[in-house]
């Protein structure tokens, strides 16, 4: 489904004005002739499913059916492990709740517990957070639940401050041991020039002019629209 253009964007096209104020969509973006946006379907209202991965200091409830003496709530320790009766210490970080349940089941079976049925429920999430810092109204750590995008992350931080440079937004990420940083322009995303990028747990979003210039070596005098994101490798 092609995205609809907002009323404000259409008005910008009609009114004209300076080039900075005109709506310029990315290739393939079309303006709908509909006067109203259609209502979302049921599937549109549900975030894209993604397996939840456990991490240190997350809290989980371990329930063993018909064996309440083995059921309890535990916190994953700094090393990423939990400790349970008859199971001992078992790795939990990096597993989904279902995978952890299978591991606990196997250990109980190895200790002669007949037909154990284990369920794992996450009661508190600490590890799956994103950091939003710099020129936003409420910098801090925010939990990542379901699919999160850059615009949503900044909205969680109550938006950019009055002195923020919206064409100087960086996302720091570590992938396969390599540190990466992407530079994005919020105005270009709002105008449909490119997609609102997805962000993930452990990402750091920073709205900061000086560090962006230092990392990318950009000298932006008149705040032109950044029509495509830039990505740099910080360590090789």
JOJO-V624558 format. One line per field, one symbol per residue. phi: phi as a letter, one per 40 degrees, with the letter a starting at -180 (. if undefined). psi: psi as a letter, one per 30 degrees, with the letter a starting at -180 (. if undefined). A space follows every 50 residues. Layout:
phi->???
psi->???
This chain:
phi->.cccccdccccccccggccccccbccdgcbcccccbcccccccccbcdca dcbcadgcbbbbbbdgbccccabbbccdcgbbbbdgbgcacbcgbcdccc ccccdcccccbgccfcbbbbbcbabbccbbbbbgcbcbcicbcbbgcbbd cccccdcggcccbccccbbbbcabbfgbcbabbbbccccccgcaccccbb dgcbbbbaccccccccgcbbcbfccccacbbbccbb
psi->kkkkkleeeeeeeeebaleffkkjllkfklkkfkfkklkllefffklkkk kkkllkfkkkkjkjkgifffklklkklefgllklkfeakkkekflleeee eeeeeeeeefggkkhkjkkkkkfkkefilkkjlbilfikakkkjjakkle eeeeeegglllfgkjfgikkjkkkjhgkklkkkljeeeefggelljkkll kfljkkjkeeeeeeefhkjjeghlkjfklkkkkfk.
